Every structure is written in C-alpha cells, then in structure tokens.
Amino acid sequence: MSEDEQQPPEATQETTAAPDGSANLEAIMHIPLEVSVELGRVNIPLHEVVRMGRGTVLKLHKEANAMVEVLANGTVFARGEVVKADGKLGVRITSVVAPSERIRALA
C-alpha cells in the first residue's frame, strides 16, 4: 500500500483557501460557542450573599422591560428584549453588532 492509501481521506485532502478567505471562515463556523443573556449585574456585600436562601429576590438595576445583552463567549454580539414563548423565556433580537466587529471580538 502506498502512503496515501494508508491515511484516512481527510488527511490526504488539502483545503485550498478561496481568494476571499471563505474556506478559512467555513472551517471555523462549526466551533461551539457559549451564548448567554445578561439580564443585569449588581454588586452586593458578601454578608448578603451568605444570607440568601430559597425565595430571596435579587433586585437588579434594570427596569422589567429593559433591553438585555446577548453574549457569545463573554462578548456582546446582540441586544434584545425578553419575551415569553410557550411558557418559557426567550430573547427577541432587536439589534446585532456588525459581522466584522463580531469576528474581531471573538478572535
């Protein structure tokens, strides 16, 4: 057997980059990212955290209808509003950071 026949087909095929770089971009499009929604943040003293228990309400510094940020790996890429869908909470995206800025922020 020749050397090429012993290797899996993936190992013998080379990815050639298109002039616009789309082959390189396609290679990373399936990388999983952690997407999270930030409702708000608050600074509270440790003694209050220690006293928290079931039923404690943590008040955030946002109005109930305020916009939320949607993050990918900790970087804001969109903003939206909280909605209720089929009895669950969701986010309706209302604005998205420009694609070039999103890619630059994730790099």
C-alpha positions, 0 to 999 in steps of 0.5 A: 500500500502506498502512503496515501492509501494508508491515511484516512481521506481527510488527511490526504485532502488539502483545503485550498483557501478561496481568494476571499478567505471563505474556506478559512471562515467555513472551517471555523463556523462549526466551533461551539460557542457559549451564548448567554443573556445578561439580564443585569449585574449588581454588586452586593456585600458578601454578608448578603450573599451568605444570607440568601436562601430559597425565595430571596429576590435579587433586585437588579438595576434594570427596569422589567422591560429593559433591553438585555445583552446577548453574549457569545463567549463573554462578548456582546454580539446582540441586544434584545428584549425578553419575551415569553414563548410557550411558557418559557423565556426567550430573547427577541433580537432587536439589534446585532453588532456588525459581522466584522466587529463580531469576528474581531471580538471573538478572535 
